[in-house]
Structures are given as C-alpha cells and as structure tokens.
Amino acid sequence: MSLFGKELKKYRAKHGWTLREVQGRSGVSRQTVLRAEAGELISLDVLLKLFSIYDVKGKSKDKLMAHWVNESIVRARATRRRKTQAVARATA
C-alpha cells in the first residue's frame, strides 16, 4: 500500500465511514475509493471530492497532494521506462 493510500484510509477510519458511506457522500464509487486506498492512481477530480468530504485542509491537504503528485510521477516514469524497453526489444 502506498503512503498516499494509507493516509486516505486513515481519513475514512477517522470518520468511521464504510466504503458505501463514502460513496454516498462523495459520489465516488466504492471500488475507486478502495483502489485509491490500495495505492492505485486516482484522478484529481476524485481526489478533490475525497478531500471535501474528509474535510482535508491546510498542511494536511498539502501533504496528501504532494504524496499524490509524487506517486503519479513515479508511476509515469515507470510506465515510460517499460514502454521504452519494449520498443528496444521489438527493434533489436
């Protein structure tokens, strides 16, 4: 689980909400919330909806946003590296 996912899960636990309750409050599907908590990437739109219902503000919001950005960059680089390696193998 990613640091970002762990932090999101803490916010849900802090409020004592089930995945179904988060879905009802945010409009974000339970599956998407679960995937986010497992460390999968989510869109900025979804992230902001979760921030809103979890009432994430100030430094906490900045910290979570930084984790989201950092993990997005790391995954984008890994994807680009895999694609480059696949092209290199295909043309070798």
C-alpha positions in Angstrom: 0.0 0.0 0.0 1.3 3.5 -0.9 1.8 6.2 1.7 -1.0 8.1 -0.1 -3.4 5.2 0.2 -2.6 4.7 3.8 -3.3 8.4 4.5 -6.7 8.2 2.7 -7.7 5.1 4.6 -6.8 6.9 7.9 -9.2 9.7 7.0 -12.0 7.3 6.3 -11.3 5.5 9.5 -11.2 8.8 11.4 -14.7 9.5 10.3 -15.8 5.9 11.0 -17.3 5.6 7.5 -17.7 2.5 5.4 -16.9 2.5 1.7 -20.7 2.7 1.0 -20.9 5.8 3.2 -18.0 7.4 1.4 -19.7 6.6 -1.9 -22.9 8.2 -0.8 -21.3 11.3 0.5 -18.8 11.9 -2.4 -20.4 10.2 -5.4 -17.1 8.3 -5.9 -17.7 4.6 -6.3 -16.7 2.2 -3.6 -14.3 0.4 -6.0 -12.5 3.7 -6.8 -12.1 4.5 -3.1 -10.8 1.0 -2.4 -8.4 1.2 -5.3 -7.1 4.6 -4.0 -6.6 3.2 -0.5 -4.7 0.3 -2.1 -2.4 2.8 -3.7 -3.7 2.9 -7.2 -3.8 6.3 -9.0 -7.0 8.3 -9.0 -7.9 11.4 -10.9 -7.5 14.9 -9.5 -11.3 15.2 -9.6 -11.8 12.2 -7.4 -9.0 13.3 -5.0 -10.7 16.7 -4.5 -14.1 15.1 -3.9 -12.5 12.9 -1.1 -10.7 15.9 0.3 -14.0 17.7 0.5 -15.9 15.0 2.4 -12.9 14.2 4.7 -12.6 17.9 5.4 -8.8 17.8 4.5 -7.4 21.4 4.7 -4.2 23.3 5.1 -0.9 21.4 5.7 -2.7 18.1 5.7 -4.1 18.8 2.3 -0.7 19.9 1.0 0.9 16.8 2.4 -1.6 14.4 0.8 -1.5 16.3 -2.5 2.3 16.0 -2.5 2.1 12.3 -2.0 -0.4 12.0 -4.8 1.8 14.0 -7.2 5.0 12.1 -6.3 3.3 8.7 -6.7 1.9 9.9 -10.1 5.3 11.0 -11.3 7.0 7.7 -10.2 4.3 5.6 -12.0 4.5 7.7 -15.1 8.3 7.3 -15.2 8.0 3.5 -14.7 5.4 3.3 -17.5 7.6 5.3 -19.8 10.6 3.1 -19.0 8.6 -0.1 -19.6 7.4 1.2 -23.0 11.0 2.2 -24.0 12.3 -1.2 -23.1 9.5 -2.9 -25.0 10.3 -0.8 -28.1 14.0 -1.6 -27.7 13.3 -5.3 -27.5 11.0 -5.2 -30.5 13.5 -3.4 -32.7 16.6 -5.4 -31.6 
